[in-house]
Amino acid sequence: MTTMSEAITTIKKAESDANKLIEDTEAKSSEMVQEAKSKSKETIEKAKEAANSDAEKITFEAETNAKKEAYQINNQTTEKVEITKTKATGMVDEAAEVIVKSIL
């Protein structure tokens, strides 16, 4: 009977060890899944931050270039207006002379 008792004790110990191994494996598996989720969230957040940073840089560069272009256009327009104004002022005397001649 002792042999049978020892066999039953050994079987129960083996069952207990197997159950403990299953529990440990499930816990480790759950831990690994949580770690993977955490790392993937972190990776996604870093990618979002990088994308936002790049978008801000691109927007800033576009705004800066647009301001430069607007400033150049404004300067060119001001210059053209002044040239036209100067030409028009120069023609006032000529126009007055033509009007006076046509009246007399």
Biopython code that builds the backbone (N, CA, C, O; Angstrom):
import numpy as np
from Bio.PDB.StructureBuilder import StructureBuilder

atoms = [
    (1, "MET", "N", (0.805, -1.199, 0.000)),
    (1, "MET", "CA", (0.000, 0.000, 0.000)),
    (1, "MET", "C", (0.848, 1.264, 0.000)),
    (1, "MET", "O", (0.451, 2.303, -0.526)),
    (2, "THR", "N", (1.990, 1.152, 0.584)),
    (2, "THR", "CA", (2.845, 2.317, 0.631)),
    (2, "THR", "C", (3.240, 2.746, -0.769)),
    (2, "THR", "O", (3.341, 3.942, -1.041)),
    (3, "THR", "N", (3.457, 1.829, -1.627)),
    (3, "THR", "CA", (3.831, 2.138, -2.985)),
    (3, "THR", "C", (2.693, 2.847, -3.704)),
    (3, "THR", "O", (2.928, 3.801, -4.447)),
    (4, "MET", "N", (1.491, 2.402, -3.496)),
    (4, "MET", "CA", (0.352, 3.043, -4.114)),
    (4, "MET", "C", (0.159, 4.445, -3.534)),
    (4, "MET", "O", (-0.155, 5.388, -4.261)),
    (5, "SER", "N", (0.344, 4.567, -2.252)),
    (5, "SER", "CA", (0.238, 5.862, -1.590)),
    (5, "SER", "C", (1.303, 6.815, -2.119)),
    (5, "SER", "O", (1.040, 7.996, -2.346)),
    (6, "GLU", "N", (2.504, 6.287, -2.310)),
    (6, "GLU", "CA", (3.584, 7.105, -2.865)),
    (6, "GLU", "C", (3.259, 7.517, -4.303)),
    (6, "GLU", "O", (3.526, 8.649, -4.708)),
    (7, "ALA", "N", (2.690, 6.605, -5.055)),
    (7, "ALA", "CA", (2.325, 6.901, -6.446)),
    (7, "ALA", "C", (1.255, 7.982, -6.489)),
    (7, "ALA", "O", (1.326, 8.899, -7.308)),
    (8, "ILE", "N", (0.265, 7.876, -5.608)),
    (8, "ILE", "CA", (-0.800, 8.894, -5.569)),
    (8, "ILE", "C", (-0.215, 10.244, -5.159)),
    (8, "ILE", "O", (-0.570, 11.277, -5.728)),
    (9, "THR", "N", (0.668, 10.236, -4.185)),
    (9, "THR", "CA", (1.316, 11.473, -3.734)),
    (9, "THR", "C", (2.139, 12.073, -4.870)),
    (9, "THR", "O", (2.124, 13.286, -5.076)),
    (10, "THR", "N", (2.847, 11.236, -5.600)),
    (10, "THR", "CA", (3.657, 11.704, -6.724)),
    (10, "THR", "C", (2.761, 12.298, -7.821)),
    (10, "THR", "O", (3.077, 13.340, -8.397)),
    (11, "ILE", "N", (1.641, 11.619, -8.100)),
    (11, "ILE", "CA", (0.698, 12.110, -9.126)),
    (11, "ILE", "C", (0.123, 13.455, -8.700)),
    (11, "ILE", "O", (0.050, 14.390, -9.498)),
    (12, "LYS", "N", (-0.292, 13.547, -7.417)),
    (12, "LYS", "CA", (-0.856, 14.808, -6.918)),
    (12, "LYS", "C", (0.182, 15.924, -6.989)),
    (12, "LYS", "O", (-0.142, 17.058, -7.344)),
    (13, "LYS", "N", (1.427, 15.601, -6.652)),
    (13, "LYS", "CA", (2.506, 16.599, -6.731)),
    (13, "LYS", "C", (2.713, 17.027, -8.179)),
    (13, "LYS", "O", (2.885, 18.213, -8.458)),
    (14, "ALA", "N", (2.697, 16.064, -9.101)),
    (14, "ALA", "CA", (2.871, 16.369, -10.523)),
    (14, "ALA", "C", (1.727, 17.245, -11.024)),
    (14, "ALA", "O", (1.947, 18.188, -11.785)),
    (15, "GLU", "N", (0.477, 16.922, -10.585)),
    (15, "GLU", "CA", (-0.678, 17.745, -10.962)),
    (15, "GLU", "C", (-0.526, 19.164, -10.419)),
    (15, "GLU", "O", (-0.784, 20.147, -11.114)),
    (16, "SER", "N", (-0.106, 19.242, -9.172)),
    (16, "SER", "CA", (0.091, 20.547, -8.536)),
    (16, "SER", "C", (1.169, 21.352, -9.264)),
    (16, "SER", "O", (1.008, 22.546, -9.516)),
    (17, "ASP", "N", (2.270, 20.673, -9.597)),
    (17, "ASP", "CA", (3.359, 21.339, -10.331)),
    (17, "ASP", "C", (2.886, 21.794, -11.716)),
    (17, "ASP", "O", (3.235, 22.884, -12.170)),
    (18, "ALA", "N", (2.088, 20.948, -12.382)),
    (18, "ALA", "CA", (1.571, 21.289, -13.714)),
    (18, "ALA", "C", (0.631, 22.494, -13.623)),
    (18, "ALA", "O", (0.704, 23.411, -14.441)),
    (19, "ASN", "N", (-0.254, 22.480, -12.616)),
    (19, "ASN", "CA", (-1.166, 23.621, -12.430)),
    (19, "ASN", "C", (-0.396, 24.908, -12.137)),
    (19, "ASN", "O", (-0.735, 25.976, -12.646)),
    (20, "LYS", "N", (0.641, 24.791, -11.314)),
    (20, "LYS", "CA", (1.480, 25.957, -10.999)),
    (20, "LYS", "C", (2.170, 26.453, -12.259)),
    (20, "LYS", "O", (2.246, 27.658, -12.496)),
    (21, "LEU", "N", (2.672, 25.530, -13.066)),
    (21, "LEU", "CA", (3.337, 25.887, -14.322)),
    (21, "LEU", "C", (2.351, 26.578, -15.267)),
    (21, "LEU", "O", (2.711, 27.554, -15.925)),
    (22, "ILE", "N", (1.117, 26.085, -15.341)),
    (22, "ILE", "CA", (0.083, 26.704, -16.186)),
    (22, "ILE", "C", (-0.215, 28.121, -15.699)),
    (22, "ILE", "O", (-0.305, 29.052, -16.499)),
    (23, "GLU", "N", (-0.368, 28.281, -14.379)),
    (23, "GLU", "CA", (-0.640, 29.602, -13.810)),
    (23, "GLU", "C", (0.502, 30.573, -14.096)),
    (23, "GLU", "O", (0.280, 31.721, -14.480)),
    (24, "ASP", "N", (1.728, 30.089, -13.900)),
    (24, "ASP", "CA", (2.896, 30.931, -14.158)),
    (24, "ASP", "C", (2.979, 31.331, -15.626)),
    (24, "ASP", "O", (3.287, 32.475, -15.961)),
    (25, "THR", "N", (2.699, 30.366, -16.487)),
    (25, "THR", "CA", (2.740, 30.626, -17.930)),
    (25, "THR", "C", (1.661, 31.629, -18.333)),
    (25, "THR", "O", (1.919, 32.540, -19.121)),
    (26, "GLU", "N", (0.463, 31.463, -17.796)),
    (26, "GLU", "CA", (-0.622, 32.406, -18.095)),
    (26, "GLU", "C", (-0.278, 33.802, -17.590)),
    (26, "GLU", "O", (-0.532, 34.792, -18.277)),
    (27, "ALA", "N", (0.298, 33.886, -16.394)),
    (27, "ALA", "CA", (0.686, 35.183, -15.836)),
    (27, "ALA", "C", (1.769, 35.834, -16.695)),
    (27, "ALA", "O", (1.705, 37.027, -16.992)),
    (28, "LYS", "N", (2.749, 35.048, -17.086)),
    (28, "LYS", "CA", (3.842, 35.561, -17.934)),
    (28, "LYS", "C", (3.287, 36.006, -19.291)),
    (28, "LYS", "O", (3.677, 37.049, -19.816)),
    (29, "SER", "N", (2.381, 35.211, -19.848)),
    (29, "SER", "CA", (1.768, 35.534, -21.133)),
    (29, "SER", "C", (0.999, 36.853, -21.030)),
    (29, "SER", "O", (1.113, 37.719, -21.897)),
    (30, "SER", "N", (0.220, 36.991, -19.965)),
    (30, "SER", "CA", (-0.551, 38.212, -19.751)),
    (30, "SER", "C", (0.381, 39.413, -19.592)),
    (30, "SER", "O", (0.115, 40.491, -20.124)),
    (31, "GLU", "N", (1.460, 39.218, -18.866)),
    (31, "GLU", "CA", (2.456, 40.281, -18.670)),
    (31, "GLU", "C", (3.079, 40.692, -20.001)),
    (31, "GLU", "O", (3.261, 41.880, -20.268)),
    (32, "MET", "N", (3.402, 39.708, -20.831)),
    (32, "MET", "CA", (4.001, 39.991, -22.139)),
    (32, "MET", "C", (3.026, 40.749, -23.037)),
    (32, "MET", "O", (3.430, 41.664, -23.755)),
    (33, "VAL", "N", (1.742, 40.375, -23.002)),
    (33, "VAL", "CA", (0.728, 41.054, -23.808)),
    (33, "VAL", "C", (0.606, 42.509, -23.354)),
    (33, "VAL", "O", (0.553, 43.419, -24.183)),
    (34, "GLN", "N", (0.560, 42.727, -22.033)),
    (34, "GLN", "CA", (0.456, 44.097, -21.513)),
    (34, "GLN", "C", (1.676, 44.917, -21.906)),
    (34, "GLN", "O", (1.547, 46.087, -22.267)),
    (35, "GLU", "N", (2.847, 44.320, -21.839)),
    (35, "GLU", "CA", (4.081, 45.011, -22.210)),
    (35, "GLU", "C", (4.063, 45.374, -23.700)),
    (35, "GLU", "O", (4.454, 46.475, -24.086)),
    (36, "ALA", "N", (3.606, 44.439, -24.520)),
    (36, "ALA", "CA", (3.523, 44.695, -25.967)),
    (36, "ALA", "C", (2.537, 45.816, -26.257)),
    (36, "ALA", "O", (2.811, 46.673, -27.097)),
    (37, "LYS", "N", (1.387, 45.826, -25.572)),
    (37, "LYS", "CA", (0.403, 46.897, -25.759)),
    (37, "LYS", "C", (0.993, 48.234, -25.356)),
    (37, "LYS", "O", (0.827, 49.235, -26.052)),
    (38, "SER", "N", (1.682, 48.242, -24.228)),
    (38, "SER", "CA", (2.296, 49.468, -23.727)),
    (38, "SER", "C", (3.338, 50.000, -24.714)),
    (38, "SER", "O", (3.379, 51.195, -25.009)),
    (39, "LYS", "N", (4.180, 49.092, -25.218)),
    (39, "LYS", "CA", (5.207, 49.500, -26.180)),
    (39, "LYS", "C", (4.582, 50.000, -27.480)),
    (39, "LYS", "O", (5.069, 50.962, -28.074)),
    (40, "SER", "N", (3.507, 49.350, -27.921)),
    (40, "SER", "CA", (2.875, 49.794, -29.171)),
    (40, "SER", "C", (2.230, 51.163, -28.986)),
    (40, "SER", "O", (2.291, 51.999, -29.888)),
    (41, "LYS", "N", (1.611, 51.403, -27.824)),
    (41, "LYS", "CA", (1.040, 52.729, -27.553)),
    (41, "LYS", "C", (2.130, 53.786, -27.529)),
    (41, "LYS", "O", (1.963, 54.880, -28.067)),
    (42, "GLU", "N", (3.248, 53.448, -26.901)),
    (42, "GLU", "CA", (4.376, 54.378, -26.833)),
    (42, "GLU", "C", (4.914, 54.688, -28.223)),
    (42, "GLU", "O", (5.214, 55.839, -28.539)),
    (43, "THR", "N", (5.035, 53.658, -29.047)),
    (43, "THR", "CA", (5.521, 53.837, -30.418)),
    (43, "THR", "C", (4.565, 54.714, -31.220)),
    (43, "THR", "O", (4.998, 55.586, -31.974)),
    (44, "ILE", "N", (3.268, 54.480, -31.055)),
    (44, "ILE", "CA", (2.260, 55.277, -31.760)),
    (44, "ILE", "C", (2.330, 56.732, -31.309)),
    (44, "ILE", "O", (2.262, 57.639, -32.139)),
    (45, "GLU", "N", (2.463, 56.962, -30.013)),
    (45, "GLU", "CA", (2.550, 58.329, -29.493)),
    (45, "GLU", "C", (3.791, 59.043, -30.024)),
    (45, "GLU", "O", (3.729, 60.215, -30.397)),
    (46, "LYS", "N", (4.913, 58.331, -30.056)),
    (46, "LYS", "CA", (6.141, 58.928, -30.593)),
    (46, "LYS", "C", (5.968, 59.277, -32.068)),
    (46, "LYS", "O", (6.421, 60.329, -32.518)),
    (47, "ALA", "N", (5.319, 58.402, -32.810)),
    (47, "ALA", "CA", (5.094, 58.661, -34.240)),
    (47, "ALA", "C", (4.180, 59.870, -34.420)),
    (47, "ALA", "O", (4.410, 60.698, -35.302)),
    (48, "LYS", "N", (3.134, 59.972, -33.579)),
    (48, "LYS", "CA", (2.237, 61.125, -33.655)),
    (48, "LYS", "C", (2.979, 62.414, -33.342)),
    (48, "LYS", "O", (2.804, 63.420, -34.030)),
    (49, "GLU", "N", (3.815, 62.384, -32.294)),
    (49, "GLU", "CA", (4.590, 63.564, -31.924)),
    (49, "GLU", "C", (5.523, 63.981, -33.060)),
    (49, "GLU", "O", (5.645, 65.164, -33.375)),
    (50, "ALA", "N", (6.168, 63.008, -33.659)),
    (50, "ALA", "CA", (7.085, 63.300, -34.767)),
    (50, "ALA", "C", (6.312, 63.884, -35.949)),
    (50, "ALA", "O", (6.761, 64.842, -36.578)),
    (51, "ALA", "N", (5.162, 63.306, -36.245)),
    (51, "ALA", "CA", (4.345, 63.803, -37.360)),
    (51, "ALA", "C", (3.864, 65.227, -37.084)),
    (51, "ALA", "O", (3.889, 66.074, -37.976)),
    (52, "ASN", "N", (3.427, 65.492, -35.853)),
    (52, "ASN", "CA", (2.980, 66.837, -35.498)),
    (52, "ASN", "C", (4.126, 67.834, -35.585)),
    (52, "ASN", "O", (3.953, 68.955, -36.063)),
    (53, "SER", "N", (5.283, 67.420, -35.124)),
    (53, "SER", "CA", (6.458, 68.286, -35.186)),
    (53, "SER", "C", (6.808, 68.606, -36.637)),
    (53, "SER", "O", (7.082, 69.756, -36.977)),
    (54, "ASP", "N", (6.797, 67.592, -37.482)),
    (54, "ASP", "CA", (7.084, 67.799, -38.909)),
    (54, "ASP", "C", (6.034, 68.713, -39.544)),
    (54, "ASP", "O", (6.362, 69.589, -40.345)),
    (55, "ALA", "N", (4.790, 68.504, -39.183)),
    (55, "ALA", "CA", (3.713, 69.336, -39.737)),
    (55, "ALA", "C", (3.893, 70.787, -39.314)),
    (55, "ALA", "O", (3.689, 71.697, -40.117)),
    (56, "GLU", "N", (4.270, 71.008, -38.065)),
    (56, "GLU", "CA", (4.498, 72.369, -37.581)),
    (56, "GLU", "C", (5.657, 73.023, -38.325)),
    (56, "GLU", "O", (5.584, 74.195, -38.693)),
    (57, "LYS", "N", (6.724, 72.261, -38.546)),
    (57, "LYS", "CA", (7.881, 72.796, -39.280)),
    (57, "LYS", "C", (7.480, 73.174, -40.711)),
    (57, "LYS", "O", (7.833, 74.245, -41.207)),
    (58, "ILE", "N", (6.741, 72.278, -41.358)),
    (58, "ILE", "CA", (6.318, 72.529, -42.743)),
    (58, "ILE", "C", (5.407, 73.751, -42.803)),
    (58, "ILE", "O", (5.538, 74.588, -43.696)),
    (59, "THR", "N", (4.483, 73.849, -41.849)),
    (59, "THR", "CA", (3.571, 74.994, -41.802)),
    (59, "THR", "C", (4.341, 76.284, -41.583)),
    (59, "THR", "O", (4.076, 77.286, -42.246)),
    (60, "PHE", "N", (5.287, 76.266, -40.663)),
    (60, "PHE", "CA", (6.086, 77.459, -40.379)),
    (60, "PHE", "C", (6.871, 77.890, -41.616)),
    (60, "PHE", "O", (6.917, 79.072, -41.955)),
    (61, "GLU", "N", (7.482, 76.920, -42.281)),
    (61, "GLU", "CA", (8.251, 77.227, -43.495)),
    (61, "GLU", "C", (7.342, 77.798, -44.584)),
    (61, "GLU", "O", (7.710, 78.753, -45.269)),
    (62, "ALA", "N", (6.158, 77.212, -44.741)),
    (62, "ALA", "CA", (5.213, 77.695, -45.757)),
    (62, "ALA", "C", (4.768, 79.124, -45.434)),
    (62, "ALA", "O", (4.689, 79.971, -46.323)),
    (63, "GLU", "N", (4.480, 79.384, -44.159)),
    (63, "GLU", "CA", (4.071, 80.734, -43.758)),
    (63, "GLU", "C", (5.200, 81.737, -43.990)),
    (63, "GLU", "O", (4.968, 82.840, -44.484)),
    (64, "THR", "N", (6.411, 81.348, -43.632)),
    (64, "THR", "CA", (7.569, 82.234, -43.823)),
    (64, "THR", "C", (7.764, 82.543, -45.302)),
    (64, "THR", "O", (7.982, 83.695, -45.676)),
    (65, "ASN", "N", (7.686, 81.514, -46.140)),
    (65, "ASN", "CA", (7.847, 81.728, -47.580)),
    (65, "ASN", "C", (6.723, 82.590, -48.145)),
    (65, "ASN", "O", (6.962, 83.439, -49.004)),
    (66, "ALA", "N", (5.511, 82.379, -47.671)),
    (66, "ALA", "CA", (4.372, 83.174, -48.140)),
    (66, "ALA", "C", (4.546, 84.639, -47.740)),
    (66, "ALA", "O", (4.250, 85.538, -48.527)),
    (67, "LYS", "N", (5.023, 84.878, -46.528)),
    (67, "LYS", "CA", (5.255, 86.255, -46.068)),
    (67, "LYS", "C", (6.328, 86.933, -46.910)),
    (67, "LYS", "O", (6.194, 88.097, -47.286)),
    (68, "LYS", "N", (7.393, 86.193, -47.202)),
    (68, "LYS", "CA", (8.466, 86.748, -48.042)),
    (68, "LYS", "C", (7.923, 87.103, -49.423)),
    (68, "LYS", "O", (8.197, 88.179, -49.955)),
    (69, "GLU", "N", (7.156, 86.187, -49.987)),
    (69, "GLU", "CA", (6.594, 86.412, -51.320)),
    (69, "GLU", "C", (5.637, 87.602, -51.304)),
    (69, "GLU", "O", (5.658, 88.427, -52.218)),
    (70, "ALA", "N", (4.810, 87.693, -50.285)),
    (70, "ALA", "CA", (3.868, 88.814, -50.169)),
    (70, "ALA", "C", (4.629, 90.129, -50.037)),
    (70, "ALA", "O", (4.239, 91.135, -50.630)),
    (71, "TYR", "N", (5.702, 90.127, -49.270)),
    (71, "TYR", "CA", (6.523, 91.334, -49.108)),
    (71, "TYR", "C", (7.130, 91.745, -50.454)),
    (71, "TYR", "O", (7.136, 92.927, -50.799)),
    (72, "GLN", "N", (7.640, 90.771, -51.212)),
    (72, "GLN", "CA", (8.222, 91.070, -52.529)),
    (72, "GLN", "C", (7.156, 91.615, -53.478)),
    (72, "GLN", "O", (7.397, 92.588, -54.192)),
    (73, "ILE", "N", (5.992, 90.996, -53.486)),
    (73, "ILE", "CA", (4.905, 91.459, -54.363)),
    (73, "ILE", "C", (4.491, 92.870, -53.973)),
    (73, "ILE", "O", (4.262, 93.715, -54.838)),
    (74, "ASN", "N", (4.396, 93.124, -52.681)),
    (74, "ASN", "CA", (4.033, 94.459, -52.200)),
    (74, "ASN", "C", (5.063, 95.486, -52.659)),
    (74, "ASN", "O", (4.694, 96.566, -53.119)),
    (75, "ASN", "N", (6.339, 95.164, -52.540)),
    (75, "ASN", "CA", (7.396, 96.080, -52.974)),
    (75, "ASN", "C", (7.340, 96.325, -54.482)),
    (75, "ASN", "O", (7.490, 97.459, -54.937)),
    (76, "GLN", "N", (7.124, 95.261, -55.251)),
    (76, "GLN", "CA", (7.039, 95.418, -56.712)),
    (76, "GLN", "C", (5.836, 96.280, -57.090)),
    (76, "GLN", "O", (5.927, 97.140, -57.966)),
    (77, "THR", "N", (4.731, 96.044, -56.432)),
    (77, "THR", "CA", (3.515, 96.818, -56.724)),
    (77, "THR", "C", (3.714, 98.282, -56.373)),
    (77, "THR", "O", (3.339, 99.167, -57.143)),
    (78, "THR", "N", (4.305, 98.538, -55.212)),
    (78, "THR", "CA", (4.576, 99.918, -54.801)),
    (78, "THR", "C", (5.483, 100.599, -55.813)),
    (78, "THR", "O", (5.274, 101.759, -56.167)),
    (79, "GLU", "N", (6.479, 99.879, -56.269)),
    (79, "GLU", "CA", (7.411, 100.427, -57.257)),
    (79, "GLU", "C", (6.687, 100.747, -58.571)),
    (79, "GLU", "O", (6.900, 101.808, -59.157)),
    (80, "LYS", "N", (5.834, 99.829, -59.026)),
    (80, "LYS", "CA", (5.098, 100.050, -60.278)),
    (80, "LYS", "C", (4.121, 101.218, -60.144)),
    (80, "LYS", "O", (3.943, 101.994, -61.082)),
    (81, "VAL", "N", (3.494, 101.340, -58.985)),
    (81, "VAL", "CA", (2.572, 102.455, -58.750)),
    (81, "VAL", "C", (3.338, 103.777, -58.813)),
    (81, "VAL", "O", (2.871, 104.745, -59.412)),
    (82, "GLU", "N", (4.498, 103.806, -58.200)),
    (82, "GLU", "CA", (5.313, 105.035, -58.218)),
    (82, "GLU", "C", (5.748, 105.389, -59.644)),
    (82, "GLU", "O", (5.745, 106.561, -60.021)),
    (83, "ILE", "N", (6.116, 104.391, -60.425)),
    (83, "ILE", "CA", (6.518, 104.644, -61.817)),
    (83, "ILE", "C", (5.337, 105.203, -62.602)),
    (83, "ILE", "O", (5.475, 106.186, -63.329)),
    (84, "THR", "N", (4.172, 104.568, -62.450)),
    (84, "THR", "CA", (2.969, 105.037, -63.143)),
    (84, "THR", "C", (2.608, 106.442, -62.699)),
    (84, "THR", "O", (2.243, 107.277, -63.526)),
    (85, "LYS", "N", (2.703, 106.709, -61.433)),
    (85, "LYS", "CA", (2.400, 108.032, -60.876)),
    (85, "LYS", "C", (3.354, 109.087, -61.450)),
    (85, "LYS", "O", (2.933, 110.185, -61.813)),
    (86, "THR", "N", (4.638, 108.738, -61.525)),
    (86, "THR", "CA", (5.642, 109.652, -62.075)),
    (86, "THR", "C", (5.354, 109.936, -63.549)),
    (86, "THR", "O", (5.439, 111.083, -63.988)),
    (87, "LYS", "N", (5.015, 108.901, -64.308)),
    (87, "LYS", "CA", (4.688, 109.080, -65.727)),
    (87, "LYS", "C", (3.449, 109.960, -65.875)),
    (87, "LYS", "O", (3.406, 110.853, -66.721)),
    (88, "ALA", "N", (2.458, 109.699, -65.055)),
    (88, "ALA", "CA", (1.214, 110.475, -65.129)),
    (88, "ALA", "C", (1.470, 111.933, -64.779)),
    (88, "ALA", "O", (0.950, 112.835, -65.435)),
    (89, "THR", "N", (2.263, 112.160, -63.754)),
    (89, "THR", "CA", (2.582, 113.530, -63.353)),
    (89, "THR", "C", (3.338, 114.236, -64.471)),
    (89, "THR", "O", (3.117, 115.422, -64.718)),
    (90, "GLY", "N", (4.215, 113.524, -65.138)),
    (90, "GLY", "CA", (4.977, 114.105, -66.254)),
    (90, "GLY", "C", (4.080, 114.450, -67.425)),
    (90, "GLY", "O", (4.430, 115.336, -68.206)),
    (91, "MET", "N", (2.959, 113.804, -67.583)),
    (91, "MET", "CA", (2.055, 114.058, -68.699)),
    (91, "MET", "C", (1.045, 115.162, -68.396)),
    (91, "MET", "O", (0.324, 115.593, -69.296)),
    (92, "VAL", "N", (0.979, 115.623, -67.162)),
    (92, "VAL", "CA", (0.015, 116.673, -66.805)),
    (92, "VAL", "C", (0.298, 117.951, -67.594)),
    (92, "VAL", "O", (-0.610, 118.566, -68.152)),
    (93, "ASP", "N", (1.550, 118.331, -67.628)),
    (93, "ASP", "CA", (1.916, 119.556, -68.374)),
    (93, "ASP", "C", (1.558, 119.419, -69.846)),
    (93, "ASP", "O", (1.013, 120.346, -70.445)),
    (94, "GLU", "N", (1.859, 118.276, -70.424)),
    (94, "GLU", "CA", (1.562, 118.027, -71.829)),
    (94, "GLU", "C", (0.044, 118.053, -72.067)),
    (94, "GLU", "O", (-0.423, 118.618, -73.056)),
    (95, "ALA", "N", (-0.702, 117.454, -71.176)),
    (95, "ALA", "CA", (-2.160, 117.433, -71.296)),
    (95, "ALA", "C", (-2.726, 118.838, -71.172)),
    (95, "ALA", "O", (-3.629, 119.219, -71.917)),
    (96, "ALA", "N", (-2.205, 119.590, -70.248)),
    (96, "ALA", "CA", (-2.674, 120.974, -70.074)),
    (96, "ALA", "C", (-2.393, 121.779, -71.331)),
    (96, "ALA", "O", (-3.228, 122.576, -71.759)),
    (97, "GLU", "N", (-1.251, 121.583, -71.912)),
    (97, "GLU", "CA", (-0.877, 122.305, -73.131)),
    (97, "GLU", "C", (-1.818, 121.947, -74.278)),
    (97, "GLU", "O", (-2.235, 122.823, -75.035)),
    (98, "VAL", "N", (-2.153, 120.659, -74.411)),
    (98, "VAL", "CA", (-3.061, 120.227, -75.455)),
    (98, "VAL", "C", (-4.443, 120.823, -75.228)),
    (98, "VAL", "O", (-5.089, 121.251, -76.184)),
    (99, "ILE", "N", (-4.902, 120.858, -74.008)),
    (99, "ILE", "CA", (-6.231, 121.448, -73.695)),
    (99, "ILE", "C", (-6.251, 122.931, -74.030)),
    (99, "ILE", "O", (-7.197, 123.431, -74.638)),
    (100, "VAL", "N", (-5.186, 123.634, -73.621)),
    (100, "VAL", "CA", (-5.111, 125.084, -73.880)),
    (100, "VAL", "C", (-5.099, 125.334, -75.385)),
    (100, "VAL", "O", (-5.787, 126.242, -75.852)),
    (101, "LYS", "N", (-4.348, 124.566, -76.150)),
    (101, "LYS", "CA", (-4.270, 124.742, -77.597)),
    (101, "LYS", "C", (-5.631, 124.482, -78.253)),
    (101, "LYS", "O", (-6.030, 125.177, -79.187)),
    (102, "SER", "N", (-6.349, 123.439, -77.728)),
    (102, "SER", "CA", (-7.617, 123.110, -78.347)),
    (102, "SER", "C", (-8.674, 124.154, -78.003)),
    (102, "SER", "O", (-9.624, 124.327, -78.766)),
    (103, "ILE", "N", (-8.541, 124.842, -76.900)),
    (103, "ILE", "CA", (-9.502, 125.902, -76.536)),
    (103, "ILE", "C", (-9.211, 127.158, -77.357)),
    (103, "ILE", "O", (-10.142, 127.827, -77.805)),
    (104, "LEU", "N", (-7.935, 127.486, -77.560)),
    (104, "LEU", "CA", (-7.574, 128.699, -78.282)),
    (104, "LEU", "C", (-7.582, 128.431, -79.729)),
    (104, "LEU", "O", (-7.303, 129.329, -80.524)),
]
sb = StructureBuilder()
sb.init_structure("model")
sb.init_model(0)
sb.init_chain("A")
sb.init_seg("    ")
for serial, (resi, resn, name, xyz) in enumerate(atoms, 1):
    if name == "N":
        sb.init_residue(resn, " ", resi, " ")
    sb.init_atom(name, np.array(xyz, "f"), 0.0, 1.0, " ", f" {name:<3s}", serial, name[0])
structure = sb.get_structure()
